[in-house]
């Protein structure tokens, strides 16, 4: 039983490593992240003033808003999306491992001793 658990945990670690470091997976992961980040950045959010500001103040706020959207926000969103996608893939691998462990535990002990 312990050997089977060790094999399942080892397989989980291999799957996670392949997701995070495998060349084919990195390309697909990067494309998926870029698509999600692009969708997030396309969404437009507007700031509504409670009082009408003077022209100088409105121009400064507009400059800050444009700079944030074009320079600061894209790399931050890309990194957050990358982390989210990797965590989702790790979660899927973990849930698969737990499912296999539960199947192993639900087997009859006599069945396990025969499989050896």
C-alpha positions as a Python dict, from the first residue, in 0.01 Angstrom:
ca = {
    (1, 'X'): (0, 0, 0),
    (2, 'X'): (278, 241, 93),
    (3, 'X'): (457, 163, -232),
    (4, 'X'): (142, 242, -433),
    (5, 'X'): (106, 575, -250),
    (6, 'X'): (470, 658, -318),
    (7, 'X'): (417, 583, -686),
    (8, 'X'): (106, 803, -701),
    (9, 'X'): (283, 1093, -527),
    (10, 'X'): (583, 1053, -755),
    (11, 'X'): (356, 1058, -1061),
    (12, 'X'): (186, 1373, -928),
    (13, 'X'): (523, 1544, -885),
    (14, 'X'): (620, 1445, -1239),
    (15, 'X'): (294, 1581, -1379),
    (16, 'X'): (338, 1913, -1197),
    (17, 'X'): (699, 1941, -1313),
    (18, 'X'): (593, 1874, -1673),
    (19, 'X'): (323, 2141, -1650),
    (20, 'X'): (562, 2402, -1511),
    (21, 'X'): (877, 2314, -1707),
    (22, 'X'): (784, 2104, -2010),
    (23, 'X'): (854, 2287, -2338),
    (24, 'X'): (528, 2186, -2508),
    (25, 'X'): (325, 2271, -2201),
    (26, 'X'): (499, 2607, -2154),
    (27, 'X'): (408, 2715, -2508),
    (28, 'X'): (43, 2619, -2463),
    (29, 'X'): (42, 2766, -2112),
    (30, 'X'): (186, 3095, -2240),
    (31, 'X'): (-71, 3115, -2520),
    (32, 'X'): (-355, 3044, -2277),
    (33, 'X'): (-227, 3308, -2034),
    (34, 'X'): (-184, 3570, -2305),
    (35, 'X'): (-538, 3510, -2431),
    (36, 'X'): (-686, 3549, -2082),
    (37, 'X'): (-470, 3855, -2004),
    (38, 'X'): (-571, 4015, -2334),
    (39, 'X'): (-939, 3962, -2252),
    (40, 'X'): (-893, 4115, -1907),
    (41, 'X'): (-708, 4417, -2045),
    (42, 'X'): (-976, 4478, -2310),
    (43, 'X'): (-1234, 4541, -2040),
    (44, 'X'): (-1280, 4911, -1988),
    (45, 'X'): (-1336, 5057, -1648),
    (46, 'X'): (-1433, 5419, -1605),
    (47, 'X'): (-1383, 5648, -1311),
    (48, 'X'): (-1681, 5871, -1243),
    (49, 'X'): (-1614, 6198, -1065),
    (50, 'X'): (-1852, 6295, -788),
    (51, 'X'): (-1781, 6661, -855),
    (52, 'X'): (-1676, 6798, -1190),
    (53, 'X'): (-1298, 6861, -1165),
    (54, 'X'): (-1119, 7149, -1328),
    (55, 'X'): (-951, 7085, -1665),
    (56, 'X'): (-594, 7056, -1528),
    (57, 'X'): (-688, 6802, -1268),
    (58, 'X'): (-892, 6598, -1515),
    (59, 'X'): (-598, 6594, -1759),
    (60, 'X'): (-358, 6470, -1487),
    (61, 'X'): (-600, 6195, -1384),
    (62, 'X'): (-642, 6097, -1749),
    (63, 'X'): (-263, 6079, -1795),
    (64, 'X'): (-225, 5860, -1486),
    (65, 'X'): (-509, 5636, -1604),
    (66, 'X'): (-356, 5594, -1952),
    (67, 'X'): (-7, 5526, -1814),
    (68, 'X'): (-141, 5267, -1572),
    (69, 'X'): (-338, 5085, -1841),
    (70, 'X'): (-59, 5086, -2098),
    (71, 'X'): (260, 5047, -1892),
    (72, 'X'): (192, 4908, -1546),
    (73, 'X'): (-117, 4692, -1577),
    (74, 'X'): (-25, 4450, -1863),
    (75, 'X'): (276, 4279, -1699),
    (76, 'X'): (95, 4259, -1364),
    (77, 'X'): (-214, 4104, -1520),
    (78, 'X'): (-2, 3861, -1726),
    (79, 'X'): (183, 3743, -1415),
    (80, 'X'): (-140, 3702, -1216),
    (81, 'X'): (-305, 3509, -1498),
    (82, 'X'): (3, 3286, -1538),
    (83, 'X'): (-2, 3203, -1169),
    (84, 'X'): (-375, 3131, -1179),
    (85, 'X'): (-346, 2899, -1480),
    (86, 'X'): (-52, 2709, -1326),
    (87, 'X'): (-241, 2668, -999),
    (88, 'X'): (-546, 2538, -1186),
    (89, 'X'): (-332, 2278, -1363),
    (90, 'X'): (-166, 2178, -1034),
    (91, 'X'): (-510, 2146, -875),
    (92, 'X'): (-628, 1922, -1158),
    (93, 'X'): (-321, 1700, -1113),
    (94, 'X'): (-376, 1690, -736),
    (95, 'X'): (-743, 1601, -768),
    (96, 'X'): (-648, 1320, -1008),
    (97, 'X'): (-396, 1187, -756),
    (98, 'X'): (-647, 1202, -469),
    (99, 'X'): (-903, 1025, -686),
    (100, 'X'): (-655, 744, -758),
    (101, 'X'): (-565, 719, -388),
    (102, 'X'): (-929, 692, -290),
    (103, 'X'): (-983, 422, -551),
    (104, 'X'): (-683, 238, -410),
    (105, 'X'): (-816, 270, -54),
    (106, 'X'): (-1163, 153, -155),
    (107, 'X'): (-1030, -175, -292),
    (108, 'X'): (-1059, -491, -89),
    (109, 'X'): (-733, -571, 98),
    (110, 'X'): (-741, -925, -45),
    (111, 'X'): (-749, -776, -394),
    (112, 'X'): (-438, -570, -317),
    (113, 'X'): (-242, -865, -183),
    (114, 'X'): (-326, -1064, -499),
    (115, 'X'): (-202, -778, -721),
    (116, 'X'): (145, -803, -563),
}
